[in-house]
Amino acid sequence: MASVDITRGHDLGVAEAKQRAEPLLEDLRASFGVSGAWEGDQFVITQPARGTLDVTDTTVRVQVDLPLFLRPMKGVVESKIHESLDETLGPQA
């Protein structure tokens, strides 16, 4: 199974990082039709892939198992996530 697993460090705290994660989720909704819901500090992705976006005091981690039709686009999905994380949390150190 093609999966995406990206972790980005930050020093924003949970509340601020969670708020800044919203544009990433909007990008994924617009680009790939992602849907899901927040369960505490974890956004659970339910469509069209399964996965999570976990926010802690020091990290944001995106884990997604891509369905068959999105597997050829794994690089595009990863690039979109990195780009959005750069915009919302700042470039990776």
C-alpha positions as CSV (number, residue, x, y, z in Angstrom):
1,M,0.0,0.0,0.0
2,A,1.3,3.5,-0.9
3,S,1.4,5.6,2.2
4,V,2.4,9.1,3.1
5,D,4.0,9.8,6.5
6,I,5.3,13.3,7.1
7,T,6.2,14.8,10.4
8,R,7.0,18.5,10.9
9,G,8.4,20.0,14.1
10,H,7.2,23.3,15.5
11,D,7.3,25.3,18.7
12,L,3.8,26.7,18.5
13,G,1.9,24.6,21.1
14,V,-1.1,22.4,20.3
15,A,-3.7,25.1,20.0
16,E,-1.8,27.3,17.5
17,A,-0.5,24.4,15.5
18,K,-4.0,23.0,15.2
19,Q,-5.3,26.3,14.1
20,R,-2.5,26.6,11.5
21,A,-3.3,23.1,10.3
22,E,-6.7,24.2,9.0
23,P,-5.2,25.7,5.7
24,L,-3.5,22.3,5.1
25,L,-6.8,20.5,5.5
26,E,-8.5,23.1,3.2
27,D,-5.7,22.5,0.5
28,L,-6.3,18.7,0.8
29,R,-10.1,19.2,0.5
30,A,-9.7,21.4,-2.6
31,S,-7.0,19.3,-4.3
32,F,-8.1,15.7,-3.4
33,G,-11.6,15.8,-2.0
34,V,-10.4,14.9,1.5
35,S,-13.0,14.8,4.2
36,G,-12.9,13.9,7.9
37,A,-13.4,15.4,11.4
38,W,-11.4,16.5,14.4
39,E,-11.3,14.1,17.3
40,G,-9.5,16.1,20.0
41,D,-6.0,17.0,18.6
42,Q,-6.3,14.4,15.7
43,F,-8.0,15.0,12.4
44,V,-9.3,11.7,11.1
45,I,-9.3,11.5,7.3
46,T,-12.1,9.2,6.0
47,Q,-12.4,10.0,2.3
48,P,-11.0,9.3,-0.3
49,A,-8.1,7.9,1.7
50,R,-7.8,6.8,5.3
51,G,-5.4,8.6,7.6
52,T,-4.7,11.1,10.4
53,L,-3.3,14.5,11.0
54,D,-2.0,14.5,14.6
55,V,-1.0,17.7,16.4
56,T,1.2,17.7,19.5
57,D,3.0,20.4,21.4
58,T,6.0,19.9,19.1
59,T,5.0,18.1,15.9
60,V,2.3,17.9,13.2
61,R,2.2,14.4,11.6
62,V,0.3,13.5,8.5
63,Q,-0.2,9.8,7.8
64,V,-2.3,8.7,4.9
65,D,-2.9,5.3,3.3
66,L,-3.6,6.1,-0.4
67,P,-6.3,4.2,-2.2
68,L,-5.4,2.5,-5.5
69,F,-6.5,5.4,-7.7
70,L,-4.4,7.9,-5.8
71,R,-1.2,5.8,-5.6
72,P,0.2,7.1,-8.9
73,M,-0.2,10.6,-7.4
74,K,1.8,9.9,-4.2
75,G,4.5,12.4,-5.1
76,V,2.0,15.1,-5.8
77,V,0.2,14.4,-2.5
78,E,3.5,14.6,-0.6
79,S,4.5,17.8,-2.4
80,K,1.2,19.4,-1.6
81,I,1.4,18.5,2.1
82,H,5.0,19.7,2.3
83,E,4.1,23.0,0.5
84,S,1.2,23.6,2.8
85,L,3.2,22.8,5.9
86,D,5.9,25.2,4.8
87,E,3.2,27.9,4.4
88,T,1.5,27.3,7.7
89,L,4.3,26.2,10.0
90,G,7.3,27.7,8.3
91,P,10.0,25.9,6.3
92,Q,11.5,22.7,7.7
93,A,14.7,23.3,9.5
